[in-house]
Amino acid sequence: MSGAALDGGEAYARDSLGLVADMARSVDAFDEARRGAEAVDLVWPPEAVRNVAICGMGGSAIAGDLVVGAYRERLRMPVSVLRDYYVPGWLGEDTLVILSSYSGETEETLTAASQAVERNALCVAITSGGKLGSFYREQGVPVIDLPPGLQPRAALLRLLVPLVVVLSRFGVVPPAAAELDDARDAVERGVEALGPGVPQEVNPAKALAAQLLGTLPVIWGAEGTAAVAQRWKGQVNENAKAPAYWGVLPEVDHNEICGFEGMGALGPETRLVLLRDPRHHRQVIRRFDLTRELVAPHVGGVHEIEAEGRTPLGRALDLVMAGDYTSLYLGLLRGVDPGPVEMIGRLKGRLAETGYGRAQATR
């Protein structure tokens, strides 16, 4: 399929879950999530919180990474994103634990939840249901309810916005009203500029998807765009059913750049995508420029995208929208349905065969 085919209706017939079309509801999702989080009764005073743990996996965890990245210089206490069955030893009665699981059935998050409740931590759940929404509500955990029926990766705004609201209400981050307004503006701009009705010649996401078709994307970010690079990578994996990799400056300058000298035949098939923020530290800006200069001869192309927005959260979501649309269009160009994630389903089925916590006997 050619890139130009994205301007015709036949390409979108393959999108069985309507993920591309549903992007048009992103602003509504943002507003609904904000209202829902502001209405939930949080029973503890802000002074009860000394540190924060955000527990989640996949699309439910990346919301935490994005928020921590956007507020990294303004966090008023330690905040960690935990992707594990176990919680760390420091988690206790003065820890705000935000349990983020869209389905409410993520086994790693449920295991972490049981430990957090046992330690009398200050737990808040963000979920559409499942055990997290029922059992833990009965245990006295405040629950921010999300609408069911979405793919977790398509529920990012519904997961991210409540995180910002909750952290702001507890004083972990500064009052967030203005930053949320800017983030909403970024989402609205993304829908208007990148949606399926915008022709490819003036649609950066469609154009980039056509350039990435048949290549191996390597996506780099830094500071507030680091988690955005991870989001881009995951979206290419799930929506386009294609490999992609991500890295973070300045760390890649201490190891990964050496590997480009040995790219060989893979080099021409690789595309480097740089996610930049005009407010990066001046040395990070220099590193982007110099690293591109060194790596460009070893890859088939380099694409730079600079964030727009008045605030760090707004700029992060500006890039998130670009990545989400690009990955969806890339999937359609590859001839795949962006919705189903069959490999994940097969893995969960295999895990269920042996039961939780039991290893399969060696034959």
The 8 nearest C-alpha neighbors of each residue, nearest first, counted from 0:
[[1, 332, 4, 2, 333, 334, 3, 331],
 [2, 0, 3, 4, 332, 209, 5, 333],
 [1, 3, 209, 4, 5, 0, 332, 205],
 [2, 4, 5, 1, 6, 199, 7, 0],
 [3, 5, 6, 2, 7, 1, 0, 10],
 [6, 4, 3, 7, 2, 10, 328, 205],
 [5, 7, 4, 3, 198, 199, 8, 195],
 [8, 6, 4, 5, 9, 10, 3, 11],
 [7, 9, 10, 11, 6, 12, 5, 4],
 [8, 10, 12, 11, 7, 13, 4, 5],
 [11, 9, 8, 12, 5, 13, 331, 7],
 [10, 12, 13, 14, 9, 8, 331, 19],
 [13, 11, 14, 9, 10, 15, 8, 17],
 [12, 14, 11, 336, 15, 10, 335, 331],
 [15, 13, 336, 17, 11, 12, 16, 337],
 [16, 14, 17, 13, 338, 336, 12, 337],
 [17, 15, 18, 338, 14, 337, 339, 336],
 [16, 18, 20, 14, 19, 15, 21, 338],
 [19, 17, 21, 16, 20, 22, 14, 338],
 [20, 18, 21, 22, 17, 327, 195, 14],
 [19, 21, 17, 22, 18, 23, 195, 24],
 [20, 22, 18, 23, 19, 24, 17, 25],
 [23, 21, 24, 25, 20, 19, 18, 190],
 [22, 24, 21, 25, 20, 190, 194, 26],
 [25, 23, 22, 27, 21, 26, 28, 20],
 [24, 26, 28, 22, 27, 23, 29, 186],
 [25, 27, 29, 28, 24, 187, 30, 186],
 [28, 26, 30, 24, 29, 25, 31, 32],
 [29, 27, 25, 31, 26, 30, 32, 24],
 [28, 30, 26, 32, 27, 31, 156, 25],
 [29, 31, 33, 27, 32, 28, 34, 26],
 [32, 30, 28, 34, 33, 29, 27, 35],
 [33, 31, 157, 35, 29, 30, 34, 28],
 [32, 34, 30, 36, 31, 35, 160, 161],
 [35, 33, 37, 31, 32, 36, 38, 30],
 [34, 36, 32, 38, 33, 37, 31, 39],
 [35, 37, 161, 33, 38, 34, 39, 143],
 [36, 38, 34, 35, 39, 33, 164, 165],
 [37, 39, 35, 36, 34, 40, 33, 143],
 [40, 38, 36, 37, 41, 143, 35, 141],
 [39, 41, 42, 38, 141, 37, 36, 142],
 [42, 40, 43, 39, 141, 123, 44, 165],
 [41, 43, 40, 44, 141, 121, 39, 140],
 [44, 42, 41, 45, 47, 121, 46, 48],
 [43, 45, 46, 47, 42, 169, 48, 41],
 [46, 44, 169, 47, 48, 170, 43, 168],
 [45, 47, 48, 44, 49, 169, 43, 170],
 [48, 46, 45, 44, 93, 43, 49, 94],
 [47, 49, 93, 46, 94, 45, 50, 95],
 [50, 48, 93, 94, 76, 47, 51, 46],
 [51, 49, 94, 77, 76, 48, 78, 95],
 [50, 52, 78, 95, 94, 96, 77, 79],
 [51, 53, 96, 79, 78, 80, 54, 95],
 [52, 54, 80, 97, 96, 81, 98, 79],
 [55, 53, 81, 98, 99, 108, 80, 97],
 [56, 54, 60, 99, 59, 108, 82, 100],
 [55, 57, 60, 59, 82, 58, 108, 54],
 [58, 56, 60, 59, 61, 55, 152, 151],
 [57, 59, 152, 61, 60, 151, 56, 155],
 [58, 60, 57, 55, 100, 56, 99, 61],
 [61, 59, 55, 56, 62, 63, 57, 58],
 [60, 62, 64, 63, 58, 59, 65, 57],
 [63, 61, 159, 65, 60, 64, 59, 158],
 [62, 64, 66, 61, 60, 65, 67, 80],
 [65, 63, 61, 67, 62, 66, 226, 68],
 [64, 66, 68, 62, 226, 63, 67, 61],
 [65, 67, 69, 63, 68, 64, 70, 62],
 [68, 66, 64, 70, 71, 69, 65, 63],
 [69, 67, 223, 71, 65, 66, 70, 64],
 [68, 70, 223, 311, 66, 312, 67, 71],
 [71, 69, 73, 67, 68, 72, 74, 66],
 [70, 72, 68, 67, 73, 74, 69, 223],
 [73, 71, 70, 74, 69, 68, 75, 67],
 [72, 74, 70, 71, 75, 172, 173, 171],
 [75, 73, 172, 76, 71, 70, 72, 171],
 [74, 76, 171, 172, 73, 77, 170, 173],
 [75, 77, 74, 50, 171, 78, 49, 51],
 [78, 76, 50, 51, 79, 74, 75, 49],
 [79, 77, 51, 52, 50, 76, 80, 67],
 [80, 78, 52, 53, 81, 51, 77, 67],
 [79, 81, 53, 52, 54, 63, 64, 82],
 [82, 80, 54, 83, 53, 79, 55, 52],
 [83, 81, 56, 55, 54, 80, 84, 60],
 [84, 82, 85, 107, 81, 86, 111, 108],
 [83, 85, 107, 111, 110, 108, 86, 82],
 [86, 84, 83, 111, 87, 110, 114, 107],
 [85, 87, 111, 88, 84, 90, 114, 83],
 [88, 86, 89, 90, 85, 81, 91, 52],
 [87, 89, 90, 86, 91, 85, 118, 114],
 [88, 90, 87, 91, 86, 94, 50, 92],
 [91, 89, 88, 94, 87, 86, 92, 120],
 [92, 90, 120, 94, 93, 118, 89, 119],
 [91, 93, 120, 119, 94, 118, 121, 90],
 [92, 94, 48, 49, 91, 47, 120, 95],
 [95, 93, 50, 51, 91, 120, 92, 48],
 [94, 96, 51, 121, 48, 122, 52, 50],
 [97, 95, 122, 52, 53, 121, 51, 94],
 [96, 98, 53, 123, 124, 122, 99, 54],
 [99, 97, 124, 54, 123, 125, 53, 96],
 [98, 100, 125, 55, 59, 54, 124, 97],
 [101, 99, 103, 126, 59, 102, 55, 105],
 [100, 102, 126, 127, 103, 151, 59, 99],
 [103, 101, 104, 100, 127, 129, 128, 126],
 [102, 104, 129, 131, 100, 128, 126, 101],
 [103, 105, 102, 129, 106, 130, 131, 109],
 [106, 104, 108, 107, 103, 109, 100, 102],
 [105, 107, 109, 108, 104, 110, 84, 111],
 [108, 106, 84, 110, 109, 105, 83, 111],
 [109, 107, 111, 110, 106, 105, 55, 54],
 [108, 110, 112, 106, 111, 107, 105, 113],
 [111, 109, 107, 113, 112, 108, 84, 106],
 [110, 112, 108, 114, 109, 113, 84, 85],
 [113, 111, 109, 115, 110, 114, 108, 116],
 [114, 112, 116, 110, 111, 115, 117, 109],
 [113, 115, 117, 111, 112, 116, 118, 110],
 [116, 114, 112, 118, 120, 117, 113, 111],
 [115, 117, 119, 113, 118, 114, 120, 112],
 [118, 116, 114, 115, 119, 113, 120, 112],
 [117, 119, 115, 116, 120, 91, 114, 92],
 [120, 118, 116, 92, 117, 115, 121, 91],
 [119, 121, 92, 91, 115, 118, 94, 122],
 [122, 120, 95, 96, 94, 92, 119, 123],
 [123, 121, 96, 120, 140, 97, 95, 124],
 [122, 124, 97, 141, 140, 142, 98, 96],
 [125, 123, 98, 142, 97, 99, 143, 126],
 [126, 124, 143, 99, 142, 98, 144, 100],
 [127, 125, 101, 100, 103, 128, 145, 144],
 [126, 128, 145, 147, 101, 144, 146, 102],
 [129, 127, 132, 103, 126, 102, 131, 133],
 [130, 128, 103, 104, 132, 131, 102, 133],
 [129, 131, 133, 134, 132, 103, 104, 128],
 [130, 132, 103, 129, 135, 133, 134, 128],
 [133, 131, 128, 130, 129, 136, 135, 103],
 [132, 134, 130, 136, 135, 131, 129, 137],
 [135, 133, 130, 137, 136, 131, 132, 138],
 [136, 134, 138, 137, 131, 140, 133, 132],
 [135, 137, 140, 133, 139, 138, 134, 132],
 [136, 138, 135, 134, 139, 133, 140, 132],
 [139, 137, 135, 136, 140, 134, 116, 133],
 [140, 138, 136, 137, 141, 135, 122, 142],
 [139, 141, 136, 135, 123, 138, 122, 142],
 [142, 140, 123, 124, 136, 139, 41, 143],
 [143, 141, 124, 144, 125, 123, 140, 136],
 [142, 144, 125, 124, 36, 126, 39, 145],
 [145, 143, 127, 126, 142, 125, 146, 128],
 [144, 146, 127, 126, 147, 143, 157, 125],
 [145, 147, 127, 144, 148, 149, 126, 128],
 [148, 146, 127, 149, 145, 128, 102, 101],
 [147, 149, 146, 150, 127, 102, 151, 145],
 [150, 148, 147, 151, 153, 154, 146, 152],
 [149, 151, 153, 152, 154, 148, 338, 101],
 [152, 150, 154, 153, 58, 101, 149, 59],
 [153, 151, 58, 154, 150, 155, 59, 234],
 [152, 154, 150, 151, 155, 149, 18, 156],
 [155, 153, 151, 157, 152, 156, 158, 149],
 [156, 154, 158, 157, 153, 152, 159, 62],
 [157, 155, 159, 158, 154, 29, 160, 28],
 [156, 158, 32, 154, 155, 159, 160, 28],
 [159, 157, 155, 156, 160, 161, 154, 62],
 [160, 158, 62, 156, 162, 161, 157, 155],
 [159, 161, 163, 162, 156, 33, 158, 157],
 [162, 160, 164, 36, 163, 159, 165, 158],
 [163, 161, 159, 165, 160, 164, 166, 158],
 [162, 164, 166, 160, 161, 165, 167, 159],
 [163, 165, 161, 167, 162, 166, 168, 36],
 [166, 164, 168, 162, 167, 163, 161, 169],
 [167, 165, 171, 163, 169, 168, 164, 172],
 [168, 166, 170, 172, 164, 165, 169, 174],
 [167, 169, 165, 166, 170, 164, 45, 174],
 [170, 168, 45, 166, 167, 171, 165, 44],
 [169, 171, 167, 172, 168, 45, 166, 173],
 [172, 170, 166, 75, 169, 167, 74, 76],
 [171, 173, 167, 74, 170, 166, 75, 73],
 [174, 172, 167, 175, 170, 171, 73, 74],
 [175, 173, 167, 176, 172, 170, 168, 177],
 [174, 176, 178, 177, 179, 173, 167, 164],
 [175, 177, 179, 178, 174, 180, 164, 181],
 [178, 176, 180, 179, 175, 181, 174, 182],
 [177, 179, 181, 175, 180, 176, 310, 182],
 [180, 178, 182, 176, 181, 177, 175, 183],
 [179, 181, 177, 183, 178, 182, 176, 184],
 [182, 180, 184, 178, 313, 183, 179, 185],
 [181, 183, 313, 179, 185, 184, 180, 312],
 [182, 184, 186, 180, 185, 181, 179, 187],
 [183, 185, 181, 187, 182, 186, 188, 180],
 [186, 184, 182, 317, 188, 183, 187, 313],
 [185, 187, 189, 183, 184, 188, 26, 190],
 [186, 188, 184, 190, 189, 185, 26, 183],
 [189, 187, 185, 191, 186, 190, 192, 184],
 [190, 188, 186, 192, 187, 191, 193, 320],
 [189, 191, 194, 187, 188, 193, 192, 23],
 [190, 192, 188, 189, 193, 194, 187, 197],
 [193, 191, 189, 190, 188, 194, 202, 197],
 [194, 192, 202, 190, 189, 191, 204, 197],
 [193, 195, 190, 196, 197, 191, 192, 23],
 [196, 194, 197, 193, 6, 19, 5, 198],
 [195, 197, 194, 198, 6, 193, 191, 7],
 [196, 198, 195, 194, 202, 193, 199, 192],
 [199, 197, 200, 201, 202, 6, 196, 195],
 [198, 200, 202, 201, 205, 206, 197, 3],
 [199, 201, 198, 202, 206, 203, 205, 197],
 [200, 202, 199, 198, 203, 197, 206, 192],
 [201, 203, 199, 193, 205, 204, 200, 198],
 [204, 202, 206, 205, 207, 201, 193, 199],
 [205, 203, 325, 207, 206, 202, 324, 193],
 [206, 204, 208, 199, 207, 202, 203, 328],
 [205, 207, 203, 209, 204, 208, 199, 202],
 [206, 208, 210, 204, 209, 205, 203, 211],
 [209, 207, 329, 211, 205, 325, 210, 206],
 [208, 210, 2, 206, 212, 207, 211, 205],
 [209, 211, 207, 208, 212, 206, 214, 213],
 [212, 210, 208, 214, 209, 207, 213, 216],
 [213, 211, 209, 214, 210, 208, 329, 333],
 [214, 212, 211, 215, 268, 333, 210, 209],
 [215, 213, 268, 211, 269, 212, 216, 270],
 [214, 216, 269, 243, 270, 268, 217, 242],
 [217, 215, 270, 243, 269, 271, 218, 214],
 [218, 216, 244, 271, 245, 243, 272, 270],
 [219, 217, 245, 272, 228, 271, 273, 244],
 [220, 218, 246, 273, 247, 245, 228, 274],
 [219, 221, 225, 224, 274, 247, 228, 273],
 [222, 220, 225, 248, 224, 247, 223, 219],
 [221, 223, 225, 224, 68, 220, 279, 248],
 [222, 224, 68, 69, 225, 221, 315, 226],
 [223, 225, 220, 227, 221, 222, 226, 228],
 [226, 224, 220, 221, 228, 227, 222, 247],
 [225, 227, 229, 228, 65, 224, 64, 230],
 [228, 226, 224, 230, 229, 225, 319, 231],
 [229, 227, 231, 225, 220, 226, 230, 218],
 [228, 230, 226, 232, 227, 231, 245, 233],
 [229, 231, 227, 233, 228, 232, 234, 226],
 [232, 230, 228, 234, 322, 229, 233, 227],
 [231, 233, 229, 235, 243, 230, 234, 244],
 [234, 232, 236, 230, 235, 231, 237, 229],
 [233, 235, 231, 237, 236, 238, 232, 326],
 [234, 236, 326, 239, 232, 238, 233, 237],
 [237, 235, 240, 241, 233, 234, 242, 239],
 [238, 236, 234, 240, 235, 239, 233, 340],
 [237, 239, 337, 235, 234, 327, 330, 240],
 [330, 238, 240, 235, 241, 329, 237, 236],
 [241, 239, 236, 237, 238, 235, 330, 242],
 [240, 242, 236, 239, 235, 243, 237, 238],
 [243, 241, 236, 215, 244, 240, 235, 216],
 [244, 242, 216, 232, 217, 215, 235, 236],
 [243, 245, 217, 232, 218, 216, 242, 246],
 [246, 244, 218, 219, 217, 229, 228, 232],
 [245, 247, 219, 218, 251, 220, 248, 244],
 [248, 246, 220, 221, 219, 225, 250, 251],
 [249, 247, 250, 221, 251, 220, 252, 246],
 [248, 250, 252, 251, 247, 283, 221, 286],
 [251, 249, 248, 252, 253, 247, 254, 246],
 [252, 250, 255, 253, 248, 254, 249, 247],
 [253, 251, 250, 249, 254, 256, 255, 248],
 [252, 254, 251, 250, 255, 249, 256, 257],
 [255, 253, 251, 252, 256, 257, 250, 258],
 [256, 254, 251, 257, 258, 252, 253, 259],
 [255, 257, 258, 259, 252, 254, 251, 294],
 [258, 256, 255, 259, 254, 260, 261, 252],
 [259, 257, 260, 256, 255, 261, 262, 254],
 [258, 260, 262, 261, 257, 256, 297, 294],
 [259, 261, 258, 262, 257, 297, 256, 263],
 [260, 262, 259, 263, 258, 257, 266, 297],
 [263, 261, 266, 259, 265, 260, 264, 297],
 [262, 264, 265, 261, 266, 260, 297, 267],
 [263, 265, 266, 262, 267, 268, 261, 269],
 [266, 264, 262, 268, 263, 267, 269, 298],
 [265, 267, 298, 262, 269, 268, 264, 297],
 [268, 266, 299, 298, 269, 265, 264, 297],
 [267, 269, 214, 265, 266, 299, 215, 270],
 [270, 268, 215, 266, 298, 214, 299, 267],
 [269, 271, 216, 300, 299, 301, 215, 217],
 [270, 272, 301, 217, 216, 218, 302, 300],
 [271, 273, 218, 302, 303, 301, 217, 219],
 [272, 274, 303, 219, 218, 275, 302, 220],
 [275, 273, 220, 304, 305, 219, 303, 224],
 [276, 274, 305, 304, 273, 306, 277, 220],
 [275, 277, 306, 278, 279, 305, 274, 224],
 [276, 278, 279, 275, 305, 306, 284, 307],
 [279, 277, 276, 280, 281, 311, 275, 284],
 [280, 278, 276, 277, 283, 284, 281, 222],
 [279, 281, 283, 282, 284, 278, 222, 277],
 [280, 282, 284, 283, 279, 285, 278, 286],
 [281, 283, 285, 284, 280, 286, 279, 287],
 [284, 282, 286, 280, 285, 281, 279, 287],
 [283, 285, 281, 287, 282, 286, 279, 280],
 [286, 284, 282, 288, 283, 287, 289, 281],
 [285, 287, 283, 289, 288, 284, 290, 282],
 [288, 286, 284, 290, 285, 289, 291, 283],
 [289, 287, 285, 291, 286, 290, 292, 284],
 [288, 290, 292, 286, 291, 287, 285, 293],
 [291, 289, 293, 287, 292, 288, 286, 294],
 [290, 292, 294, 288, 289, 293, 295, 287],
 [291, 293, 289, 290, 295, 294, 288, 296],
 [294, 292, 290, 291, 295, 289, 296, 297],
 [293, 295, 291, 297, 296, 292, 290, 259],
 [294, 296, 297, 298, 291, 292, 293, 301],
 [297, 295, 294, 298, 293, 292, 299, 300],
 [296, 298, 295, 266, 294, 259, 260, 262],
 [299, 297, 266, 267, 269, 295, 300, 296],
 [300, 298, 267, 269, 270, 268, 266, 297],
 [299, 301, 270, 298, 271, 295, 302, 269],
 [300, 302, 271, 270, 272, 295, 303, 299],
 [301, 303, 272, 273, 271, 304, 300, 270],
 [304, 302, 273, 272, 274, 305, 301, 275],
 [303, 305, 274, 275, 273, 306, 302, 272],
 [306, 304, 275, 276, 274, 303, 307, 277],
 [305, 307, 314, 276, 318, 317, 275, 304],
 [308, 306, 314, 317, 305, 309, 313, 276],
 [307, 309, 314, 313, 310, 185, 306, 181],
 [308, 310, 313, 181, 311, 314, 307, 178],
 [309, 311, 313, 312, 308, 178, 314, 181],
 [312, 310, 69, 314, 313, 315, 223, 309],
 [313, 311, 315, 69, 314, 310, 182, 316],
 [314, 312, 182, 308, 310, 181, 316, 315],
 [313, 315, 308, 317, 306, 307, 311, 312],
 [316, 314, 312, 318, 317, 313, 311, 319],
 [317, 315, 319, 318, 313, 314, 320, 185],
 [316, 318, 314, 185, 315, 320, 319, 306],
 [319, 317, 321, 316, 315, 320, 306, 322],
 [320, 318, 316, 322, 321, 317, 323, 227],
 [319, 321, 323, 318, 322, 317, 189, 316],
 [322, 320, 318, 319, 324, 323, 204, 325],
 [323, 321, 325, 319, 231, 320, 324, 326],
 [322, 324, 320, 326, 325, 321, 319, 327],
 [323, 325, 327, 321, 326, 322, 204, 328],
 [326, 324, 204, 322, 328, 208, 323, 327],
 [325, 327, 235, 329, 323, 328, 324, 234],
 [328, 326, 324, 330, 329, 238, 325, 337],
 [327, 329, 331, 325, 330, 326, 208, 324],
 [330, 328, 208, 326, 332, 327, 331, 239],
 [239, 331, 329, 333, 327, 328, 332, 335],
 [330, 332, 334, 328, 333, 329, 335, 10],
 [331, 333, 329, 334, 330, 0, 328, 2],
 [334, 332, 330, 331, 335, 329, 239, 212],
 [333, 335, 331, 332, 330, 336, 0, 13],
 [336, 334, 330, 333, 331, 337, 239, 13],
 [335, 337, 14, 13, 338, 15, 331, 330],
 [338, 336, 238, 330, 239, 14, 335, 327],
 [337, 339, 16, 336, 15, 238, 14, 340],
 [340, 338, 341, 337, 336, 16, 237, 238],
 [341, 339, 342, 343, 237, 344, 338, 337],
 [342, 340, 344, 343, 339, 345, 346, 338],
 [341, 343, 345, 344, 340, 346, 347, 339],
 [344, 342, 346, 341, 345, 340, 347, 348],
 [345, 343, 341, 347, 342, 346, 348, 340],
 [344, 346, 348, 342, 343, 347, 341, 349],
 [345, 347, 343, 349, 348, 344, 350, 342],
 [346, 348, 350, 344, 349, 345, 351, 343],
 [349, 347, 345, 351, 346, 350, 344, 352],
 [348, 350, 346, 352, 351, 347, 345, 353],
 [351, 349, 347, 348, 352, 353, 346, 354],
 [352, 350, 354, 348, 349, 353, 347, 355],
 [353, 351, 349, 350, 354, 348, 359, 347],
 [354, 352, 351, 350, 359, 357, 358, 355],
 [355, 353, 351, 352, 357, 356, 350, 358],
 [354, 356, 357, 353, 351, 350, 358, 106],
 [355, 357, 354, 358, 353, 350, 359, 351],
 [358, 356, 355, 354, 353, 359, 360, 350],
 [357, 359, 360, 353, 356, 354, 355, 361],
 [358, 360, 353, 361, 357, 352, 362, 354],
 [361, 359, 362, 358, 357, 353, 352, 354],
 [360, 362, 359, 358, 357, 353, 352, 349],
 [361, 360, 359, 358, 353, 357, 352, 349]]
